[in-house]
Amino acid sequence: QVQLVESGGGLVQPGGSLRLSCVASKRLSGTDAMAWYRQAPGKEREFVAAIWGTVPTPYSTRYADSVKGRFTISRDNDKKTVFLQMNTLKPEDTAIYLCNTRAPLGPAGRYFFDEYPRFGSWGQGKEVTVSS
């Protein structure tokens, strides 16, 4: 079982930026996706962003509509790390952000980011608070 450790997060004013990092305890399979989810108090866990693919093919990415154009996910396989750069933060972005890794499922090799929000391995989470 891979261990994931997040860093970054904290308190930021609306319109500000933060960067989250997540380091895996071992090198992941080339087909494993790395993703970020978030969970606000009293709300369900929701998908934020994911990245997958095998070098030298460019990585594929996917974002929740609520963060498109503001958040950027990137990955450094050599350092077993995934990053989430969050810009133009809004109060509604306030949540615990969790790092996730998952293998593809089924013959089509899908990741089911929305359908299975608790699948795979998880970090402990990092709090992000956007407030003036």
C-alpha positions in Angstrom: 0.0 0.0 0.0 1.4 3.3 -1.0 1.6 6.1 1.6 0.7 9.7 0.5 1.8 12.8 2.4 0.5 16.2 1.6 2.1 19.6 2.3 1.1 23.2 1.7 -2.3 24.7 2.4 -3.1 27.2 5.0 -5.0 30.5 5.2 -5.2 32.9 2.3 -7.3 35.9 1.3 -9.8 35.7 -1.6 -8.0 36.1 -4.9 -4.8 34.7 -3.4 -2.8 31.6 -4.4 -1.6 28.4 -2.7 0.3 25.4 -3.8 -0.3 21.9 -2.5 2.2 19.0 -2.8 1.8 15.3 -2.3 4.6 12.8 -2.1 4.1 9.1 -2.6 6.2 6.6 -0.6 7.1 4.6 -3.7 7.2 5.0 -7.4 3.8 4.5 -8.9 2.8 2.4 -11.8 2.9 4.2 -15.1 -0.9 3.8 -15.5 -1.8 5.0 -12.0 -3.6 8.4 -11.8 -2.9 11.0 -9.1 -5.7 13.2 -8.1 -6.9 15.8 -5.6 -10.3 15.8 -3.9 -11.7 18.1 -1.3 -14.2 17.9 1.4 -15.8 21.0 3.0 -17.5 20.8 6.4 -20.9 19.1 6.1 -20.4 18.3 2.4 -19.6 15.2 0.4 -16.1 14.6 -0.9 -15.7 16.0 -4.4 -13.3 15.6 -7.2 -11.0 18.5 -8.0 -8.4 17.5 -10.5 -6.5 14.5 -11.8 -3.4 13.7 -13.9 -2.5 10.4 -15.6 -0.4 9.0 -18.5 3.0 7.6 -19.3 6.0 9.6 -20.3 6.9 10.4 -23.1 3.2 10.7 -24.0 2.0 14.0 -22.6 0.0 13.6 -19.4 -3.8 13.8 -19.5 -5.6 16.0 -17.0 -9.1 16.6 -15.9 -10.6 19.3 -13.7 -13.9 19.9 -11.9 -15.8 22.7 -13.6 -15.6 24.8 -10.4 -11.8 25.0 -10.6 -11.1 25.1 -14.4 -8.9 28.0 -15.4 -7.9 28.6 -11.7 -6.2 25.4 -10.6 -3.4 23.5 -12.3 -2.3 19.9 -11.5 1.2 18.7 -12.4 3.3 15.7 -11.7 6.9 14.8 -11.2 7.3 11.0 -11.5 11.0 11.0 -10.6 10.1 12.7 -7.3 6.9 10.7 -6.9 5.1 14.0 -6.4 1.9 15.6 -7.6 1.2 19.4 -7.2 -1.9 21.5 -7.2 -1.4 25.1 -8.0 -4.5 27.1 -6.8 -4.9 30.6 -8.1 -7.7 33.2 -7.7 -9.0 31.3 -4.7 -12.5 31.9 -3.5 -14.2 31.4 -0.1 -16.0 28.4 -1.6 -12.7 26.7 -2.1 -12.3 26.3 1.6 -12.0 22.6 2.4 -9.7 19.8 3.4 -7.8 18.8 0.3 -6.9 15.1 -0.1 -4.3 13.5 -2.3 -5.3 10.3 -4.1 -3.8 7.7 -6.3 -5.7 5.0 -8.1 -5.3 2.3 -10.8 -7.5 2.1 -13.8 -10.4 -0.3 -13.7 -12.0 -2.6 -16.2 -11.1 -3.4 -19.8 -11.5 0.3 -20.8 -9.0 1.4 -18.1 -11.2 4.1 -16.6 -10.5 5.8 -13.3 -14.1 6.6 -12.2 -13.1 9.8 -10.4 -16.7 10.9 -9.9 -18.3 7.5 -9.5 -15.9 6.2 -6.8 -14.8 9.2 -4.7 -13.2 6.9 -2.0 -11.4 4.5 -4.2 -7.6 4.0 -4.1 -5.0 5.3 -1.6 -5.3 8.5 0.3 -3.3 11.1 2.2 -4.4 12.6 5.5 -5.5 15.9 3.9 -4.4 19.5 4.2 -6.7 22.3 5.2 -7.2 25.3 2.9 -9.1 28.3 4.2 -9.9 31.2 2.0 -11.1 34.1 4.1 -10.6 37.8 4.5 
